[in-house]
Amino acid sequence: MVAHSLSNIVSQARIVSSVNAASIAILVFDSFLTFDLEVSAIWSRKWTFARVLYVFTRYSGFVEAGISIYALLLLFDAVMFILMAIPAWKAYRFQGGTRLVEVVYRDGVVNYLYLFVLSTINILITLTFPTGLGSVMVL
């Protein structure tokens, strides 16, 4: 039962990931297609409130895409950790497998736990980073 619901979660996460990747690709493609028009109509003229709103609306999608990518990476790390931890727990509980299997499971669980924790810290730092120091952050 747990494996079935877990496989559904992984399947749905993969679909969401694919849709997000396609959306980001369309956003970037559209930005390249219309950039020359945008430069002549928006960037080379006097700034007004409407232009500021346009730029905010136009480029907030890139910020949202970055946050979506971080969230998907976090979800992927969590799912991989669970998929590694379940058989590792079974092998530990029933004393099954050789020493190699134990090492692979132990190292796999530690690896994905490490990635999950680092991804969580990365998201928290990104979301709580002071706005005045934004130029310090390099992707």
C-alpha positions as a Markdown table, in Angstrom:
| # | Residue | x | y | z |
|---|---|---|---|---|
| 1 | Met | 0.0 | 0.0 | 0.0 |
| 2 | Val | 2.8 | 2.4 | 0.9 |
| 3 | Ala | 4.8 | 1.6 | -2.2 |
| 4 | His | 1.7 | 2.1 | -4.4 |
| 5 | Ser | 0.9 | 5.5 | -2.9 |
| 6 | Leu | 4.6 | 6.4 | -3.0 |
| 7 | Ser | 4.8 | 5.5 | -6.7 |
| 8 | Asn | 1.8 | 7.7 | -7.3 |
| 9 | Ile | 3.5 | 10.6 | -5.6 |
| 10 | Val | 6.6 | 10.1 | -7.6 |
| 11 | Ser | 4.6 | 9.9 | -10.8 |
| 12 | Gln | 2.7 | 13.1 | -10.0 |
| 13 | Ala | 5.9 | 14.9 | -9.0 |
| 14 | Arg | 7.4 | 13.9 | -12.3 |
| 15 | Ile | 4.5 | 15.2 | -14.3 |
| 16 | Val | 4.6 | 18.5 | -12.3 |
| 17 | Ser | 8.3 | 18.7 | -12.9 |
| 18 | Ser | 7.9 | 18.2 | -16.7 |
| 19 | Val | 5.1 | 20.8 | -16.9 |
| 20 | Asn | 7.2 | 23.3 | -14.9 |
| 21 | Ala | 10.2 | 22.6 | -17.2 |
| 22 | Ala | 8.1 | 23.2 | -20.3 |
| 23 | Ser | 6.7 | 26.4 | -18.8 |
| 24 | Ile | 10.2 | 27.7 | -18.0 |
| 25 | Ala | 11.3 | 26.8 | -21.5 |
| 26 | Ile | 8.3 | 28.7 | -23.0 |
| 27 | Leu | 9.0 | 31.7 | -20.7 |
| 28 | Val | 12.7 | 31.9 | -21.8 |
| 29 | Phe | 11.8 | 31.4 | -25.5 |
| 30 | Asp | 9.2 | 34.2 | -25.4 |
| 31 | Ser | 11.7 | 36.4 | -23.6 |
| 32 | Phe | 14.2 | 35.9 | -26.4 |
| 33 | Leu | 11.6 | 36.4 | -29.1 |
| 34 | Thr | 10.4 | 39.7 | -27.8 |
| 35 | Phe | 13.5 | 41.2 | -26.2 |
| 36 | Asp | 14.4 | 43.5 | -29.1 |
| 37 | Leu | 10.8 | 45.0 | -29.0 |
| 38 | Glu | 11.0 | 45.2 | -25.3 |
| 39 | Val | 14.3 | 47.2 | -25.4 |
| 40 | Ser | 12.9 | 49.7 | -27.9 |
| 41 | Ala | 9.5 | 50.1 | -26.2 |
| 42 | Ile | 10.3 | 49.8 | -22.5 |
| 43 | Trp | 14.0 | 50.1 | -21.6 |
| 44 | Ser | 15.0 | 53.0 | -23.9 |
| 45 | Arg | 12.2 | 55.3 | -22.8 |
| 46 | Lys | 11.4 | 57.3 | -19.7 |
| 47 | Trp | 10.3 | 55.2 | -16.7 |
| 48 | Thr | 6.7 | 55.5 | -15.7 |
| 49 | Phe | 4.7 | 53.6 | -13.1 |
| 50 | Ala | 3.2 | 51.5 | -15.9 |
| 51 | Arg | 6.7 | 50.5 | -17.2 |
| 52 | Val | 7.8 | 49.5 | -13.7 |
| 53 | Leu | 4.6 | 47.3 | -13.4 |
| 54 | Tyr | 5.4 | 45.8 | -16.8 |
| 55 | Val | 8.9 | 44.9 | -15.9 |
| 56 | Phe | 7.8 | 43.5 | -12.5 |
| 57 | Thr | 5.1 | 41.4 | -14.1 |
| 58 | Arg | 7.4 | 40.3 | -17.0 |
| 59 | Tyr | 10.3 | 39.2 | -14.8 |
| 60 | Ser | 8.5 | 37.9 | -11.7 |
| 61 | Gly | 8.0 | 34.7 | -13.7 |
| 62 | Phe | 11.7 | 34.1 | -13.7 |
| 63 | Val | 11.8 | 34.5 | -9.9 |
| 64 | Glu | 8.9 | 32.1 | -9.5 |
| 65 | Ala | 10.5 | 29.6 | -11.9 |
| 66 | Gly | 13.7 | 29.7 | -9.7 |
| 67 | Ile | 11.6 | 29.1 | -6.6 |
| 68 | Ser | 9.8 | 26.2 | -8.3 |
| 69 | Ile | 13.1 | 24.6 | -9.3 |
| 70 | Tyr | 14.3 | 24.8 | -5.7 |
| 71 | Ala | 11.1 | 23.3 | -4.5 |
| 72 | Leu | 11.2 | 20.5 | -7.0 |
| 73 | Leu | 14.7 | 19.7 | -6.1 |
| 74 | Leu | 13.7 | 19.5 | -2.5 |
| 75 | Leu | 10.8 | 17.3 | -3.3 |
| 76 | Phe | 13.1 | 15.0 | -5.4 |
| 77 | Asp | 15.6 | 14.8 | -2.6 |
| 78 | Ala | 12.8 | 13.9 | -0.1 |
| 79 | Val | 11.4 | 11.2 | -2.4 |
| 80 | Met | 14.8 | 9.7 | -3.1 |
| 81 | Phe | 15.5 | 9.7 | 0.6 |
| 82 | Ile | 12.3 | 7.8 | 1.3 |
| 83 | Leu | 12.9 | 5.4 | -1.5 |
| 84 | Met | 16.3 | 4.6 | -0.2 |
| 85 | Ala | 15.3 | 4.5 | 3.5 |
| 86 | Ile | 12.4 | 2.0 | 3.1 |
| 87 | Pro | 14.6 | -0.9 | 1.8 |
| 88 | Ala | 17.4 | 0.1 | 4.0 |
| 89 | Trp | 15.1 | -0.2 | 7.1 |
| 90 | Lys | 13.8 | -3.6 | 5.9 |
| 91 | Ala | 17.4 | -4.9 | 5.3 |
| 92 | Tyr | 18.4 | -3.6 | 8.8 |
| 93 | Arg | 15.3 | -5.0 | 10.5 |
| 94 | Phe | 15.4 | -8.5 | 9.0 |
| 95 | Gln | 19.2 | -8.7 | 8.9 |
| 96 | Gly | 19.1 | -9.3 | 5.2 |
| 97 | Gly | 21.8 | -8.8 | 2.7 |
| 98 | Thr | 25.6 | -8.8 | 2.6 |
| 99 | Arg | 28.0 | -6.2 | 3.9 |
| 100 | Leu | 28.0 | -4.5 | 0.5 |
| 101 | Val | 24.2 | -4.1 | 0.6 |
| 102 | Glu | 24.4 | -2.6 | 4.1 |
| 103 | Val | 27.1 | -0.1 | 3.0 |
| 104 | Val | 25.1 | 0.9 | -0.2 |
| 105 | Tyr | 21.9 | 1.5 | 1.8 |
| 106 | Arg | 23.7 | 3.3 | 4.6 |
| 107 | Asp | 25.6 | 5.6 | 2.3 |
| 108 | Gly | 22.6 | 6.1 | 0.1 |
| 109 | Val | 20.4 | 7.1 | 3.0 |
| 110 | Val | 23.1 | 9.5 | 4.4 |
| 111 | Asn | 23.7 | 11.0 | 0.9 |
| 112 | Tyr | 20.0 | 11.8 | 0.3 |
| 113 | Leu | 19.5 | 13.0 | 3.8 |
| 114 | Tyr | 22.5 | 15.3 | 3.3 |
| 115 | Leu | 21.1 | 16.6 | 0.0 |
| 116 | Phe | 17.6 | 17.1 | 1.5 |
| 117 | Val | 19.0 | 19.1 | 4.4 |
| 118 | Leu | 21.2 | 21.2 | 2.2 |
| 119 | Ser | 18.4 | 21.9 | -0.2 |
| 120 | Thr | 16.1 | 22.9 | 2.7 |
| 121 | Ile | 18.8 | 25.3 | 4.1 |
| 122 | Asn | 19.4 | 26.7 | 0.6 |
| 123 | Ile | 15.7 | 27.5 | 0.1 |
| 124 | Leu | 15.4 | 29.0 | 3.6 |
| 125 | Ile | 18.5 | 31.2 | 3.0 |
| 126 | Thr | 17.3 | 32.3 | -0.4 |
| 127 | Leu | 13.8 | 33.2 | 0.9 |
| 128 | Thr | 15.2 | 35.1 | 4.0 |
| 129 | Phe | 18.2 | 36.7 | 2.4 |
| 130 | Pro | 18.2 | 40.5 | 3.0 |
| 131 | Thr | 17.0 | 42.3 | -0.1 |
| 132 | Gly | 19.7 | 45.0 | 0.2 |
| 133 | Leu | 22.4 | 42.3 | -0.3 |
| 134 | Gly | 20.9 | 40.7 | -3.4 |
| 135 | Ser | 23.9 | 41.6 | -5.6 |
| 136 | Val | 26.1 | 39.4 | -3.4 |
| 137 | Met | 24.1 | 36.2 | -4.3 |
| 138 | Val | 25.5 | 34.5 | -7.4 |
| 139 | Leu | 23.7 | 31.6 | -9.0 |
